[in-house]
Structure formats: C-alpha cells, structure tokens
Amino acid sequence: AELLGVTGHWPTAIQPGPRLLQLLKAQPALIEQTAHVLSASDWLGFWMTGNAGYEASQASETLLFSLNQRGWCADWIARLGLPRDIFPDPLDAGSQLGELGPLAAEKLGLAEGTTVAVGAADSQSALLAAACVEAGELCAVTGSSLPVQLVMDVPVTDPDGALWTSHHAVPGLWVLESNGGPIGESLEWAARLLFADSPRPVERLFAEAAA
C-alpha cells in the first residue's frame, strides 16, 4: 500500500524494481558491475548516442519512480539496497538525447550526427498519436494487449491497486490505466487456429466476420 501511494502501482513481479531486487539477491556481482538501468527504448537511445537517460513515462513503470515528483524514489532505492547511481536522470519525451554516433549511423543507414530524441512508453506514445493530451480524455489502445488510459491533470490512485497510475509522456499530466489483457495476442491465436491454411489468418478472420 505504501508503494502504491508513492509510485502509483501495486507491486508485481513484471516490474523492473522486483526484478532488480531478485538479481541483487541471486547475483549481486552483476549489480555491482552495472553502469545503467534502462528501458528498452532508452537503451536504444544509449546505443545510438552513448548518452544515458530514463524517460519519465517509462520510469514510472519501474516501481521506483515518484508519482508526484517526476523523479526517482531515492529512499526506496536505498531501502532495497540498490545503488542510486545506476538510475539515469529522468528525461522528457521528445527532448534531445544526443547525436547519432558513427556505428549506429552505419548500421541504420543514416547520417552521423542526426539528432536523436527521447522516446516514451508504448501506451503513452499511442495517446500522443491519438492526440489524447487533455485531462478527462480516454483512449483504448487495441494492440497486443488492451490498455485503457484516462488522462488526468492530477495523479489519482486506485485504493485497491487494480488500476495503475503513471506519468503521461506530456509533463504535468498523468494516466490512470486499466487493461483488457492480451486481446490482440488472443485474436491472432484464434485466427491461426481457425484458418491454419491461410497465409494471412488474421485478415481472413476479419473478412469472415465482416461477411
């Protein structure tokens, strides 16, 4: 309950905080050798530029990021025995992380020195694409899973912990999230089961449903 109030999330094993705690217990030497903890998109940014940062909407899913301050929960990190310096400074989505380095430029087929911007969490990025950036707006992101996010201008938490509260990609906004589960994955599974001989089973399922 304390973590829910501080981070907006009821603890689950999928979050980086519990995973790091387990790693600390099982292989403490790896934590000692760690330079940075990064999300997938922030790691890509690091690979492209050599600069480490942790975008705020991504960081708010770690169980170690403050819901109110838009910064790391230094006290919780210390209580878990994790080193504070492995968590890079939080950055805002869309801000400049750095410039594309020579190796990344070669691999990506882009010009060296190209500006690299900071990414955001997947569902919050979908909110941006849907222009869902005003308090009170609600968006369902129908992808592999089905997050439903309500945009808020003040952070509100679910006292039962069933809903998650996170930072929006837009500073000064938050999202309250429910999730319908792996809807897209279930759809693909059903399509492959029903139309195993079809080269495009999902499209076939939609066509059959439309008819």
C-alpha positions, -999 to 999 in steps of 0.1 A, spaced: 0 0 0 29 24 7 44 17 -27 11 22 -44 8 57 -28 44 66 -38 46 51 -73 10 46 -84 15 9 -88 7 -22 -67 39 -43 -68 40 -70 -95 69 -93 -105 70 -80 -140 83 -45 -130 120 -37 -130 121 -29 -93 113 -65 -81 135 -79 -109 164 -59 -98 158 -69 -62 159 -106 -72 190 -101 -93 206 -84 -63 199 -114 -41 209 -140 -67 239 -124 -84 250 -93 -65 282 -90 -86 261 -82 -116 245 -52 -99 280 -41 -88 291 -41 -124 260 -23 -137 265 11 -152 229 20 -161 194 6 -157 175 15 -189 141 7 -205 142 -8 -240 137 25 -258 162 43 -235 187 15 -242 183 21 -279 189 58 -274 220 49 -254 232 26 -282 227 54 -308 242 83 -289 263 70 -259 241 91 -236 221 75 -208 187 88 -197 154 73 -185 122 88 -199 97 97 -172 66 77 -185 89 46 -189 104 52 -154 70 54 -138 66 17 -146 96 6 -126 81 8 -91 110 30 -82 98 64 -96 78 90 -78 43 96 -89 43 132 -77 78 145 -81 87 131 -116 119 118 -102 134 86 -87 124 74 -52 158 76 -36 146 63 -3 130 32 -18 161 25 -39 182 27 -8 158 5 12 161 -22 -14 199 -20 -13 203 -9 -49 229 17 -59 212 51 -68 238 60 -95 226 32 -119 194 51 -125 200 79 -150 184 113 -147 148 113 -159 141 130 -193 110 143 -211 98 125 -242 108 144 -274 137 161 -258 171 158 -275 192 129 -261 222 134 -284 235 128 -319 238 96 -338 272 80 -334 292 65 -363 285 28 -356 247 34 -352 247 56 -383 264 29 -403 240 2 -390 209 23 -396 219 38 -429 215 74 -415 238 104 -414 262 106 -385 252 135 -362 215 131 -368 196 143 -338 182 115 -316 151 123 -295 139 106 -263 111 81 -267 82 73 -244 63 43 -230 43 25 -257 7 32 -245 15 69 -237 31 72 -272 -2 58 -286 -20 86 -266 1 112 -284 -7 96 -318 -44 98 -309 -40 135 -297 -52 123 -263 -34 150 -243 -62 168 -223 -74 159 -188 -106 138 -190 -99 122 -223 -100 84 -225 -81 62 -250 -82 25 -257 -50 12 -273 -60 -20 -291 -28 -38 -298 -12 -69 -284 -29 -61 -252 -57 -36 -245 -47 -8 -221 -74 18 -215 -59 51 -202 -76 81 -187 -56 114 -189 -55 134 -157 -41 167 -146 -36 154 -110 -24 119 -100 -52 97 -87 -46 62 -75 -69 32 -71 -70 23 -34 -75 -14 -44 -44 -13 -66 -62 -28 -96 -56 2 -117 -21 17 -124 -13 54 -123 17 66 -144 31 97 -159 19 107 -193 45 114 -219 34 151 -216 49 167 -185 22 178 -160 -2 150 -170 -8 115 -156 -27 84 -168 -49 60 -149 -48 26 -167 -69 -5 -168 -61 -33 -192 -83 -58 -210 -54 -83 -212 -38 -99 -243 -67 -92 -267 -45 -89 -298 -25 -120 -290 -57 -140 -283 -71 -128 -317 -40 -139 -335 -41 -173 -318 -77 -178 -327 -72 -168 -363 -43 -192 -367 -64 -220 -351 -94 -214 -373 -76 -206 -406 -44 -226 -403 -40 -229 -441 -44 -192 -447 -12 -172 -454 -29 -142 -435 -51 -157 -409 -60 -125 -390 -71 -108 -422 -91 -139 -431 -108 -138 -397 -117 -101 -402 -131 -108 -437 -152 -138 -424 -165 -116 -395 -174 -88 -419 -194 -112 -440 
